[in-house]
Amino acid sequence: MLDDMKRNGIQLLGFYWTLGRYDTVLIFNAPSEKDAMEIAIDAAELVATETMLAFPREETTRLL
């Protein structure tokens, strides 16, 4: 999966093991939502996924 991400221009920013509702958190930057969704669909064959968009705090506060 990580090789597929690199080939599609997706940059892995973080991979964390967690306790609680989710067992892992994978943070990446994709060229588009479509590219991110393709990775999520591929991963969904193996695990349950939830995809979220995230925005930097500075960018978000400028919108308020």
C-alpha positions as CSV (number, residue, x, y, z in Angstrom):
1,M,0.0,0.0,0.0
2,L,2.8,2.5,0.8
3,D,4.4,1.9,-2.6
4,D,1.0,2.6,-4.2
5,M,0.8,5.8,-2.3
6,K,4.2,7.0,-3.4
7,R,3.4,6.2,-7.1
8,N,0.2,8.2,-6.9
9,G,2.0,11.3,-5.4
10,I,0.7,10.7,-1.9
11,Q,3.0,11.9,0.9
12,L,2.8,10.0,4.2
13,L,3.0,12.4,7.0
14,G,2.4,10.1,10.0
15,F,1.4,6.6,11.0
16,Y,0.4,6.1,14.6
17,W,-0.8,3.1,16.7
18,T,-3.5,4.3,19.0
19,L,-5.7,3.1,21.9
20,G,-9.5,3.6,21.9
21,R,-12.0,3.6,19.0
22,Y,-9.3,3.5,16.3
23,D,-6.3,1.1,16.3
24,T,-4.2,3.2,13.9
25,V,-4.2,6.7,12.4
26,L,-2.6,7.2,9.0
27,I,-2.0,10.9,8.0
28,F,-1.2,11.7,4.4
29,N,-1.3,14.5,1.9
30,A,-2.9,13.5,-1.4
31,P,-3.0,15.6,-4.7
32,S,-6.8,15.4,-4.6
33,E,-9.8,13.9,-2.7
34,K,-10.1,11.3,-5.5
35,D,-6.5,10.1,-4.9
36,A,-7.2,9.9,-1.2
37,M,-10.4,7.9,-1.8
38,E,-8.7,5.4,-4.0
39,I,-6.2,4.6,-1.2
40,A,-9.1,4.3,1.3
41,I,-11.0,2.0,-1.0
42,D,-7.9,-0.2,-1.4
43,A,-7.4,-0.3,2.4
44,A,-11.0,-1.1,3.0
45,E,-10.5,-4.5,1.6
46,L,-8.4,-5.3,4.7
47,V,-9.7,-2.9,7.5
48,A,-12.5,-0.6,8.3
49,T,-11.7,3.0,7.4
50,E,-12.9,6.5,8.1
51,T,-11.6,9.4,5.9
52,M,-11.5,13.0,7.1
53,L,-10.3,16.2,5.5
54,A,-8.1,18.3,7.8
55,F,-7.1,21.9,7.5
56,P,-4.3,23.9,9.2
57,R,-5.4,26.0,12.2
58,E,-4.1,29.2,10.6
59,E,-6.0,28.6,7.4
60,T,-9.2,27.9,9.2
61,T,-9.1,30.9,11.5
62,R,-8.7,33.2,8.5
63,L,-12.1,32.0,7.3
64,L,-13.9,33.0,10.5
